Amino acid sequence: AYIDARWILYLFTGRIFAAVKEFFACLRRGRFLETFVALWVTLGPGRHTQILDARELEERSGLSKPGFFKKYGFVLLKRPSAMCQEDWEASHRNVYETDDIEGQGERWYNKDTPAKRVYAKEAESMLADLLPGARFLPPGQGILRSATSDKRTASVVHCDFGLSLEDFSATPRFAFGDQIAAMEQDSRCKGYMLINLWRTVEPMSRALRWRPLCVLDPNTVETSELVTIDSTEDGASTALKSSPKNRWYAYWDMTPDEVLVFKQFHYVRGEPEGRVPVFHSAFEDPLTRRGVERRSSFEYRVGALL
């Protein structure tokens, strides 16, 4: 159903030829009910969910930043960046590109961009405080989401990758397989973690109120609630069955000098698969007023050999 529904995604992003091609492919496959369900879940009215104050949770916990990150899998850091608007734009990757998908992993990691020259050092400095002794693998590209970018906000609960080491290693468009191989070849390495550094960026200057990001406390997720989605083009991702035990949090009014750090994949050597990741989603804040500044954000995924 996810594959069959891609035509509408291509249509929204202006890729008319690809949209027409995918639409007729959907007609040939004949899975109309499944496609309708996928569209309704992704683009429908959504559901009301209580989102709690993550800043308050940090304050009440009494934990240090590393301690809070270890327990919850996410944390907020205050770290201004030397990157400017043109730097973020030059470091963006077009995830809708379909040519040479396997070669995109090498470009994602090695491409010479402002992120590789500047933000990589800033990211390593941030993460070294949270994971002392780890070896970090910062890429050359991240994903820019804005009103002018080809990548819009994702208002659906998700984790971008599968849970098994095999699925994660085989993810197209990324060089995760090389990073996992480096972990396996180093007997001193106790595991691997993929960490997302998420922040608002220029041209934003005010506190974020339009489609902010919320994260789910992984301690409130049961493994029986996890659902693997396998896409032939994008690899496996993980969805979630809703539960009244789930606790969602947001750092309200994030500013461009703040960074939300959260785990997207965490594997410990010897365990059968990765641990519960931090699910996340953009959401509509009912208190948002008309005319607020539209979100521009940059997500930067850094591998860590633990």
WOURMO-V119285 format. One record per residue. N is the residue number from 1. PSI is psi in whole degrees, -180 to 180 (* if undefined). OMEGA is omega in whole degrees, -180 to 180 (none if undefined). NEAR is the number of other ideal C-beta (glycine too) atoms within 8 Angstrom. Layout:
n->N psi->PSI omega->OMEGA near->NEAR
n->N psi->PSI omega->OMEGA near->NEAR
This chain:
n->1 psi->-38 omega->178 near->9
n->2 psi->-44 omega->179 near->8
n->3 psi->-44 omega->-178 near->8
n->4 psi->-27 omega->-177 near->14
n->5 psi->-2 omega->-176 near->13
n->6 psi->-23 omega->-178 near->9
n->7 psi->-35 omega->-179 near->15
n->8 psi->-31 omega->175 near->10
n->9 psi->-45 omega->178 near->8
n->10 psi->-37 omega->180 near->13
n->11 psi->-44 omega->-180 near->9
n->12 psi->-28 omega->-178 near->7
n->13 psi->10 omega->173 near->9
n->14 psi->9 omega->-180 near->4
n->15 psi->75 omega->-170 near->9
n->16 psi->-47 omega->-179 near->8
n->17 psi->-46 omega->179 near->6
n->18 psi->-36 omega->180 near->10
n->19 psi->-45 omega->180 near->12
n->20 psi->-43 omega->179 near->9
n->21 psi->-46 omega->-179 near->9
n->22 psi->-33 omega->180 near->12
n->23 psi->-46 omega->-180 near->9
n->24 psi->-31 omega->175 near->8
n->25 psi->-38 omega->177 near->10
n->26 psi->-42 omega->178 near->12
n->27 psi->-40 omega->-179 near->7
n->28 psi->-36 omega->-178 near->6
n->29 psi->-28 omega->172 near->7
n->30 psi->21 omega->-179 near->5
n->31 psi->64 omega->-173 near->9
n->32 psi->-41 omega->-178 near->6
n->33 psi->-47 omega->180 near->6
n->34 psi->-39 omega->180 near->9
n->35 psi->-42 omega->179 near->12
n->36 psi->-44 omega->179 near->8
n->37 psi->-43 omega->180 near->9
n->38 psi->-42 omega->179 near->12
n->39 psi->-40 omega->-179 near->11
n->40 psi->-43 omega->-180 near->8
n->41 psi->-41 omega->-175 near->7
n->42 psi->-41 omega->-172 near->8
n->43 psi->-1 omega->-178 near->5
n->44 psi->-167 omega->-172 near->7
n->45 psi->-11 omega->180 near->3
n->46 psi->-165 omega->-179 near->6
n->47 psi->155 omega->179 near->5
n->48 psi->132 omega->-178 near->4
n->49 psi->137 omega->176 near->6
n->50 psi->127 omega->179 near->5
n->51 psi->121 omega->-173 near->8
n->52 psi->170 omega->-175 near->10
n->53 psi->110 omega->-179 near->8
n->54 psi->-31 omega->177 near->12
n->55 psi->-42 omega->178 near->9
n->56 psi->-40 omega->179 near->8
n->57 psi->-44 omega->178 near->11
n->58 psi->-45 omega->-178 near->11
n->59 psi->-43 omega->-178 near->6
n->60 psi->-29 omega->-176 near->6
n->61 psi->-31 omega->-177 near->9
n->62 psi->10 omega->-177 near->3
n->63 psi->155 omega->171 near->8
n->64 psi->169 omega->177 near->5
n->65 psi->-48 omega->177 near->10
n->66 psi->-40 omega->180 near->10
n->67 psi->-40 omega->179 near->9
n->68 psi->-43 omega->179 near->12
n->69 psi->-41 omega->180 near->12
n->70 psi->-39 omega->-177 near->6
n->71 psi->-43 omega->-171 near->9
n->72 psi->-18 omega->180 near->11
n->73 psi->1 omega->176 near->12
n->74 psi->158 omega->179 near->13
n->75 psi->156 omega->179 near->12
n->76 psi->130 omega->177 near->13
n->77 psi->148 omega->174 near->10
n->78 psi->105 omega->-176 near->7
n->79 psi->98 omega->174 near->10
n->80 psi->155 omega->180 near->6
n->81 psi->149 omega->176 near->11
n->82 psi->-4 omega->-180 near->6
n->83 psi->144 omega->176 near->12
n->84 psi->179 omega->-176 near->7
n->85 psi->-43 omega->-180 near->8
n->86 psi->-33 omega->179 near->7
n->87 psi->-44 omega->179 near->12
n->88 psi->-42 omega->-179 near->17
n->89 psi->-40 omega->-180 near->8
n->90 psi->-17 omega->-178 near->8
n->91 psi->5 omega->-179 near->16
n->92 psi->145 omega->174 near->13
n->93 psi->142 omega->178 near->10
n->94 psi->102 omega->-177 near->7
n->95 psi->-7 omega->178 near->7
n->96 psi->-3 omega->177 near->9
n->97 psi->131 omega->-177 near->8
n->98 psi->-8 omega->179 near->6
n->99 psi->133 omega->175 near->4
n->100 psi->59 omega->-177 near->5
n->101 psi->-42 omega->-178 near->10
n->102 psi->-35 omega->-180 near->6
n->103 psi->-12 omega->-179 near->7
n->104 psi->-28 omega->180 near->13
n->105 psi->-42 omega->179 near->14
n->106 psi->-41 omega->179 near->8
n->107 psi->-39 omega->178 near->11
n->108 psi->-41 omega->-176 near->14
n->109 psi->-40 omega->-169 near->12
n->110 psi->-13 omega->-174 near->8
n->111 psi->138 omega->-179 near->9
n->112 psi->105 omega->-177 near->6
n->113 psi->167 omega->173 near->10
n->114 psi->-34 omega->178 near->12
n->115 psi->-41 omega->-179 near->17
n->116 psi->-35 omega->-177 near->14
n->117 psi->-34 omega->-172 near->7
n->118 psi->-57 omega->-172 near->12
n->119 psi->-28 omega->178 near->15
n->120 psi->-42 omega->179 near->12
n->121 psi->-40 omega->178 near->7
n->122 psi->-40 omega->-180 near->12
n->123 psi->-44 omega->179 near->13
n->124 psi->-38 omega->179 near->11
n->125 psi->-42 omega->178 near->9
n->126 psi->-50 omega->-173 near->13
n->127 psi->-27 omega->178 near->15
n->128 psi->-30 omega->177 near->10
n->129 psi->-31 omega->-178 near->9
n->130 psi->-34 omega->-176 near->10
n->131 psi->71 omega->-179 near->10
n->132 psi->137 omega->179 near->6
n->133 psi->-10 omega->180 near->3
n->134 psi->156 omega->174 near->11
n->135 psi->126 omega->-173 near->5
n->136 psi->147 omega->-177 near->12
n->137 psi->78 omega->-177 near->11
n->138 psi->137 omega->-177 near->11
n->139 psi->177 omega->178 near->14
n->140 psi->-18 omega->-176 near->13
n->141 psi->153 omega->171 near->12
n->142 psi->-165 omega->-179 near->14
n->143 psi->124 omega->177 near->10
n->144 psi->126 omega->176 near->14
n->145 psi->123 omega->-179 near->12
n->146 psi->177 omega->-180 near->9
n->147 psi->-24 omega->-178 near->5
n->148 psi->-9 omega->-179 near->3
n->149 psi->161 omega->174 near->10
n->150 psi->-6 omega->-178 near->5
n->151 psi->115 omega->-178 near->10
n->152 psi->176 omega->-179 near->7
n->153 psi->146 omega->-178 near->8
n->154 psi->102 omega->-177 near->7
n->155 psi->55 omega->176 near->9
n->156 psi->137 omega->-179 near->7
n->157 psi->128 omega->-176 near->8
n->158 psi->163 omega->161 near->12
n->159 psi->133 omega->-168 near->12
n->160 psi->-12 omega->-172 near->5
n->161 psi->165 omega->177 near->16
n->162 psi->174 omega->-177 near->12
n->163 psi->-28 omega->-178 near->11
n->164 psi->153 omega->179 near->9
n->165 psi->-35 omega->180 near->9
n->166 psi->-48 omega->180 near->6
n->167 psi->-43 omega->-179 near->14
n->168 psi->-43 omega->-178 near->17
n->169 psi->-32 omega->-175 near->10
n->170 psi->8 omega->-178 near->9
n->171 psi->120 omega->177 near->14
n->172 psi->162 omega->176 near->11
n->173 psi->-9 omega->-179 near->10
n->174 psi->157 omega->-179 near->10
n->175 psi->37 omega->-178 near->10
n->176 psi->-32 omega->180 near->13
n->177 psi->-41 omega->178 near->10
n->178 psi->-37 omega->-179 near->9
n->179 psi->-40 omega->177 near->12
n->180 psi->-38 omega->177 near->13
n->181 psi->-39 omega->178 near->9
n->182 psi->-38 omega->177 near->11
n->183 psi->-46 omega->-176 near->13
n->184 psi->-29 omega->-179 near->7
n->185 psi->-14 omega->-179 near->5
n->186 psi->106 omega->-176 near->8
n->187 psi->-19 omega->179 near->3
n->188 psi->-15 omega->-176 near->4
n->189 psi->127 omega->-177 near->12
n->190 psi->-11 omega->-180 near->6
n->191 psi->-170 omega->-176 near->10
n->192 psi->147 omega->177 near->14
n->193 psi->136 omega->170 near->13
n->194 psi->125 omega->-173 near->15
n->195 psi->134 omega->178 near->13
n->196 psi->125 omega->173 near->12
n->197 psi->109 omega->-171 near->14
n->198 psi->128 omega->-178 near->12
n->199 psi->158 omega->170 near->12
n->200 psi->150 omega->-174 near->11
n->201 psi->168 omega->176 near->13
n->202 psi->144 omega->16 near->9
n->203 psi->7 omega->177 near->5
n->204 psi->143 omega->178 near->11
n->205 psi->-18 omega->-178 near->6
n->206 psi->176 omega->179 near->8
n->207 psi->144 omega->-176 near->6
n->208 psi->125 omega->175 near->12
n->209 psi->-16 omega->-176 near->12
n->210 psi->115 omega->-179 near->10
n->211 psi->59 omega->176 near->9
n->212 psi->175 omega->-178 near->14
n->213 psi->137 omega->172 near->11
n->214 psi->153 omega->-179 near->12
n->215 psi->152 omega->-177 near->15
n->216 psi->131 omega->176 near->15
n->217 psi->113 omega->-178 near->12
n->218 psi->-17 omega->177 near->13
n->219 psi->-13 omega->180 near->6
n->220 psi->18 omega->-179 near->9
n->221 psi->132 omega->174 near->15
n->222 psi->145 omega->-179 near->6
n->223 psi->-26 omega->179 near->6
n->224 psi->-13 omega->-180 near->5
n->225 psi->-6 omega->-176 near->10
n->226 psi->139 omega->-179 near->12
n->227 psi->124 omega->178 near->8
n->228 psi->131 omega->176 near->11
n->229 psi->125 omega->-177 near->9
n->230 psi->117 omega->177 near->8
n->231 psi->131 omega->-177 near->10
n->232 psi->-30 omega->-177 near->4
n->233 psi->-38 omega->-173 near->8
n->234 psi->-2 omega->-179 near->7
n->235 psi->-173 omega->-176 near->13
n->236 psi->147 omega->170 near->14
n->237 psi->175 omega->-177 near->13
n->238 psi->128 omega->176 near->15
n->239 psi->180 omega->-171 near->11
n->240 psi->133 omega->169 near->14
n->241 psi->137 omega->-178 near->8
n->242 psi->151 omega->-180 near->6
n->243 psi->142 omega->177 near->9
n->244 psi->-14 omega->179 near->3
n->245 psi->-17 omega->-177 near->7
n->246 psi->140 omega->178 near->11
n->247 psi->114 omega->-178 near->8
n->248 psi->144 omega->-178 near->12
n->249 psi->152 omega->174 near->14
n->250 psi->146 omega->172 near->13
n->251 psi->97 omega->-175 near->11
n->252 psi->144 omega->173 near->7
n->253 psi->44 omega->175 near->7
n->254 psi->142 omega->179 near->12
n->255 psi->164 omega->-176 near->9
n->256 psi->-13 omega->178 near->11
n->257 psi->10 omega->178 near->7
n->258 psi->148 omega->-178 near->13
n->259 psi->127 omega->173 near->11
n->260 psi->118 omega->-179 near->14
n->261 psi->126 omega->179 near->15
n->262 psi->153 omega->-178 near->13
n->263 psi->133 omega->173 near->13
n->264 psi->-23 omega->176 near->12
n->265 psi->134 omega->-179 near->11
n->266 psi->112 omega->180 near->12
n->267 psi->132 omega->176 near->15
n->268 psi->128 omega->-176 near->9
n->269 psi->132 omega->178 near->8
n->270 psi->-16 omega->179 near->3
n->271 psi->153 omega->-174 near->8
n->272 psi->-30 omega->178 near->2
n->273 psi->178 omega->-178 near->7
n->274 psi->156 omega->178 near->11
n->275 psi->167 omega->-178 near->8
n->276 psi->123 omega->-179 near->6
n->277 psi->180 omega->176 near->15
n->278 psi->104 omega->175 near->12
n->279 psi->152 omega->-175 near->13
n->280 psi->166 omega->179 near->11
n->281 psi->148 omega->165 near->11
n->282 psi->156 omega->180 near->10
n->283 psi->160 omega->178 near->12
n->284 psi->114 omega->178 near->7
n->285 psi->118 omega->-178 near->9
n->286 psi->-14 omega->179 near->4
n->287 psi->-1 omega->-179 near->5
n->288 psi->131 omega->178 near->8
n->289 psi->157 omega->177 near->6
n->290 psi->147 omega->176 near->3
n->291 psi->5 omega->180 near->3
n->292 psi->159 omega->-178 near->9
n->293 psi->130 omega->179 near->9
n->294 psi->149 omega->-174 near->7
n->295 psi->133 omega->164 near->14
n->296 psi->123 omega->-176 near->15
n->297 psi->155 omega->-179 near->13
n->298 psi->128 omega->178 near->14
n->299 psi->133 omega->-171 near->10
n->300 psi->113 omega->-173 near->13
n->301 psi->118 omega->-175 near->12
n->302 psi->127 omega->174 near->15
n->303 psi->148 omega->180 near->12
n->304 psi->124 omega->172 near->14
n->305 psi->117 omega->-171 near->13
n->306 psi->* omega->none near->10
